[in-house]
Amino acid sequence: MISAWARALVGAGVATLLMALSTSTLSANASPVLLTRLGSVQEVPIDLEARASPACAEYVVIATRGTFEAQGPTPALSGMTNYTLGNITGGIAYQTVYPAGDWTHQLGADDIVRRIEQGLTDCPAQKYVLLGYSQGATATAIALYNYTDINSAGYKAIAAVVVVGNPAKRANRISNVDQVGGSWTNGTNGVYIKLVPTIPDVWYSTKTLDVCWADDLVCNGLNFFSVINLMINHLLYKVASVQNLGAAHIIKQLKIALA
């Protein structure tokens, strides 16, 4: 969720920084990015565009992009999405349809819920993985309020949730990790904690992973270093360490749900 004031803070130096990082990051359009194990990235030939989209799938990865990102996949979630599709058969990906302008998270949540509700009716055995970056994390959190009854079909159908750069991250939750899976950012709240909905309590569980990069102003809140680096750390989630974390979590939870 990068608002107008924040965009003004992100200078031309960001592009230079991201170019420098490109050799250690996963491509935004990652055609075939697979992570064979944590900390190791390997490219393999998977033609995702040629993959058929059946009426009912084993699972659907619903990915919700951040503010001002164009409709389509976001680099912050693409690697973990492609890994999942390439390693657990029967899945399809869906990119949440919403404007992704300032404060449009409710529209994103509405589309997520529509996709799940349609699936619960038409494909009751289908499972879901919800991914959200920045404002997309807020949209995902709002959608989850529709599925807080652990005995409901909707709750049981959602196998895994991964959010990165969550503006309303809550401190000291079981789901919190930093960019390498540690606890550095566990004790901090997101900068919009009092302005946008947080993830429902019931979803802070083994199903959910909430990844916050150290000193990312958006999810780690205001401190000296987050102010100094402006919004730079909020743009780093496409790196392999984060994509590995997300992918490992998704795979583990999907295997449980599909067993």
C-alpha positions as CSV (number, residue, x, y, z in Angstrom):
1,M,0.0,0.0,0.0
2,I,2.1,2.9,-1.3
3,S,0.1,6.1,-1.0
4,A,0.7,9.3,-2.9
5,W,2.9,10.8,-0.1
6,A,5.0,7.6,0.0
7,R,5.5,7.5,-3.8
8,A,7.0,11.0,-3.6
9,L,9.6,9.6,-1.1
10,V,10.7,6.8,-3.5
11,G,13.3,8.4,-5.6
12,A,15.2,7.4,-8.7
13,G,17.7,5.5,-6.5
14,V,15.1,2.7,-6.0
15,A,15.4,1.7,-9.6
16,T,19.1,1.5,-9.3
17,L,19.0,-0.5,-6.1
18,L,16.5,-3.0,-7.6
19,M,18.7,-3.4,-10.7
20,A,21.6,-4.2,-8.5
21,L,19.5,-6.8,-6.7
22,S,18.2,-8.4,-9.9
23,T,20.9,-11.1,-9.9
24,S,19.6,-12.5,-6.6
25,T,15.9,-12.0,-7.1
26,L,13.2,-14.0,-8.8
27,S,11.9,-12.5,-12.0
28,A,8.7,-10.5,-11.9
29,N,7.4,-12.6,-14.8
30,A,9.0,-15.7,-13.5
31,S,8.0,-18.1,-16.1
32,P,9.3,-21.0,-14.5
33,V,10.8,-20.4,-11.1
34,L,11.2,-23.4,-8.9
35,L,12.8,-23.6,-5.5
36,T,14.1,-27.1,-4.9
37,R,14.8,-26.4,-1.2
38,L,15.0,-23.4,1.1
39,G,17.9,-21.2,0.1
40,S,18.2,-22.7,-3.4
41,V,16.6,-21.4,-6.6
42,Q,16.5,-23.4,-9.8
43,E,14.9,-22.6,-13.1
44,V,13.0,-25.4,-14.9
45,P,10.9,-25.3,-18.0
46,I,7.3,-25.0,-17.0
47,D,4.9,-23.4,-19.5
48,L,2.4,-21.7,-17.2
49,E,0.5,-20.0,-20.0
50,A,-0.2,-23.3,-21.7
51,R,-1.6,-24.8,-18.6
52,A,-5.3,-25.4,-19.0
53,S,-7.7,-23.9,-16.5
54,P,-10.4,-26.5,-15.7
55,A,-13.8,-25.7,-14.4
56,C,-12.7,-27.1,-11.1
57,A,-9.2,-27.3,-9.9
58,E,-7.5,-29.1,-7.0
59,Y,-6.6,-25.6,-5.7
60,V,-6.6,-21.9,-6.7
61,V,-3.9,-19.5,-5.8
62,I,-5.5,-16.1,-5.3
63,A,-2.8,-13.4,-5.5
64,T,-3.6,-9.7,-4.6
65,R,-1.2,-7.0,-5.7
66,G,-0.2,-3.8,-3.9
67,T,-1.1,-0.2,-4.5
68,F,-0.5,1.3,-8.0
69,E,0.7,-2.1,-9.4
70,A,-0.8,-2.9,-12.8
71,Q,-3.5,-5.6,-13.0
72,G,-1.7,-8.9,-13.1
73,P,1.0,-10.8,-11.2
74,T,3.1,-8.8,-8.7
75,P,6.9,-9.6,-8.3
76,A,6.3,-9.8,-4.6
77,L,4.2,-13.0,-5.0
78,S,5.1,-14.5,-8.4
79,G,8.0,-16.7,-7.4
80,M,6.0,-18.5,-4.7
81,T,3.0,-18.8,-7.0
82,N,5.0,-20.3,-9.8
83,Y,6.7,-22.7,-7.5
84,T,3.5,-24.0,-6.1
85,L,1.9,-24.5,-9.5
86,G,5.0,-26.2,-10.8
87,N,5.3,-28.6,-7.9
88,I,1.8,-29.5,-6.8
89,T,-0.3,-30.5,-9.8
90,G,-3.9,-29.5,-10.4
91,G,-3.6,-25.8,-9.4
92,I,-4.5,-22.6,-11.2
93,A,-3.7,-19.0,-10.4
94,Y,-6.1,-16.1,-10.1
95,Q,-5.1,-12.4,-9.9
96,T,-7.5,-10.4,-7.8
97,V,-9.3,-7.8,-10.0
98,Y,-9.5,-4.4,-8.3
99,P,-8.2,-0.9,-9.1
100,A,-5.3,-1.0,-6.6
101,G,-5.6,2.7,-6.1
102,D,-5.4,4.4,-2.7
103,W,-7.8,2.9,-0.2
104,T,-9.4,0.4,-2.6
105,H,-8.8,-2.7,-0.4
106,Q,-12.5,-3.3,0.1
107,L,-12.9,-3.8,-3.7
108,G,-10.1,-6.3,-3.6
109,A,-11.6,-8.2,-0.7
110,D,-15.0,-8.3,-2.5
111,D,-13.3,-9.9,-5.5
112,I,-11.5,-12.5,-3.4
113,V,-14.7,-13.4,-1.6
114,R,-16.6,-13.7,-4.9
115,R,-14.0,-16.1,-6.3
116,I,-14.1,-18.3,-3.2
117,E,-17.9,-18.2,-2.9
118,Q,-18.3,-19.2,-6.5
119,G,-15.8,-22.1,-5.9
120,L,-17.6,-23.2,-2.8
121,T,-20.8,-23.6,-4.8
122,D,-19.4,-24.9,-8.1
123,C,-16.4,-26.8,-6.9
124,P,-16.9,-27.8,-3.2
125,A,-13.7,-29.9,-3.0
126,Q,-11.5,-27.1,-4.3
127,K,-8.9,-25.5,-2.0
128,Y,-7.5,-22.0,-1.9
129,V,-4.2,-20.2,-1.2
130,L,-4.6,-16.5,-0.5
131,L,-1.6,-14.3,-1.1
132,G,-1.4,-10.5,-0.6
133,Y,1.3,-7.8,-0.9
134,S,0.9,-4.4,0.8
135,Q,-2.6,-3.2,0.1
136,G,-3.3,-6.7,-1.2
137,A,-2.5,-7.9,2.3
138,T,-5.2,-5.6,3.7
139,A,-7.7,-6.9,1.0
140,T,-6.8,-10.4,2.0
141,A,-7.4,-9.7,5.7
142,I,-10.8,-8.2,5.0
143,A,-11.8,-11.3,3.0
144,L,-10.8,-13.6,5.8
145,Y,-13.4,-12.0,8.1
146,N,-15.9,-13.9,6.0
147,Y,-14.3,-17.2,7.1
148,T,-13.7,-17.0,10.9
149,D,-15.8,-20.1,11.8
150,I,-13.3,-22.9,11.9
151,N,-16.1,-25.4,11.2
152,S,-17.3,-23.6,8.0
153,A,-16.7,-24.8,4.5
154,G,-14.9,-21.6,3.6
155,Y,-12.4,-21.8,6.5
156,K,-11.7,-25.4,5.7
157,A,-11.3,-24.7,2.0
158,I,-8.6,-22.1,2.5
159,A,-5.4,-24.1,2.9
160,A,-2.8,-21.3,3.3
161,V,-2.4,-17.6,3.6
162,V,0.8,-15.6,2.9
163,V,1.0,-11.8,3.3
164,V,4.1,-9.7,2.7
165,G,4.6,-6.0,3.6
166,N,1.3,-6.1,5.6
167,P,0.3,-2.5,6.6
168,A,-1.7,-3.8,9.6
169,K,0.7,-6.4,10.9
170,R,0.1,-7.2,14.5
171,A,3.0,-7.6,16.9
172,N,3.9,-10.9,18.6
173,R,1.7,-13.2,16.5
174,I,2.6,-16.9,15.7
175,S,2.6,-16.1,12.0
176,N,5.1,-13.3,12.0
177,V,8.5,-13.7,10.4
178,D,11.1,-11.4,8.9
179,Q,12.6,-11.7,5.4
180,V,14.7,-14.8,6.3
181,G,12.2,-16.5,8.5
182,G,13.5,-15.0,11.8
183,S,11.9,-13.0,14.5
184,W,13.5,-9.6,14.0
185,T,10.2,-7.9,13.1
186,N,7.9,-10.0,15.3
187,G,7.4,-7.3,18.0
188,T,6.3,-4.4,15.7
189,N,3.0,-3.2,14.4
190,G,2.3,-2.1,10.8
191,V,2.1,1.7,10.2
192,Y,-1.6,1.5,9.4
193,I,-2.5,-0.8,12.3
194,K,-5.3,1.6,13.5
195,L,-6.5,2.6,10.0
196,V,-7.2,-0.7,8.2
197,P,-8.5,-4.1,9.3
198,T,-6.0,-6.6,10.7
199,I,-5.9,-10.3,10.0
200,P,-8.7,-11.9,12.1
201,D,-7.4,-13.6,15.3
202,V,-8.4,-17.1,14.2
203,W,-6.2,-16.8,11.1
204,Y,-3.1,-16.1,13.2
205,S,-2.4,-19.8,13.1
206,T,-0.2,-22.4,11.3
207,K,-2.2,-21.6,8.1
208,T,-0.8,-18.1,7.9
209,L,2.6,-16.6,7.3
210,D,3.0,-12.8,7.7
211,V,6.4,-11.7,6.3
212,C,7.8,-8.3,7.2
213,W,11.2,-7.1,6.0
214,A,13.3,-5.5,8.7
215,D,12.7,-1.7,8.7
216,D,10.0,-1.8,6.1
217,L,8.2,1.3,7.1
218,V,4.8,-0.2,6.0
219,C,4.8,-3.4,8.1
220,N,7.5,-2.6,10.7
221,G,6.2,0.8,11.6
222,L,8.1,4.1,12.1
223,N,11.6,4.0,13.5
224,F,14.8,5.7,12.7
225,F,16.0,3.2,10.0
226,S,12.6,2.8,8.3
227,V,12.4,6.6,7.9
228,I,16.0,6.7,6.6
229,N,15.4,4.1,3.9
230,L,12.1,5.6,3.0
231,M,10.1,2.9,1.2
232,I,13.0,1.0,-0.3
233,N,12.6,-2.1,2.0
234,H,9.0,-2.3,1.0
235,L,10.0,-3.1,-2.5
236,L,12.3,-6.0,-1.8
237,Y,9.9,-8.9,-1.3
238,K,10.6,-10.5,-4.7
239,V,14.0,-11.7,-3.4
240,A,14.6,-15.4,-3.2
241,S,14.6,-15.6,0.6
242,V,11.0,-14.3,0.8
243,Q,9.8,-16.4,-2.1
244,N,11.3,-19.5,-0.6
245,L,9.6,-18.8,2.7
246,G,6.3,-18.3,1.1
247,A,6.6,-21.3,-1.1
248,A,7.7,-23.7,1.7
249,H,4.7,-22.5,3.8
250,I,2.2,-23.0,0.9
251,I,3.5,-26.4,0.0
252,K,3.3,-27.6,3.5
253,Q,-0.2,-26.4,4.1
254,L,-1.5,-27.6,0.7
255,K,-0.2,-31.1,1.3
256,I,-2.1,-31.2,4.5
257,A,-5.3,-29.8,2.9
258,L,-5.2,-32.1,-0.2
259,A,-4.3,-35.3,1.7
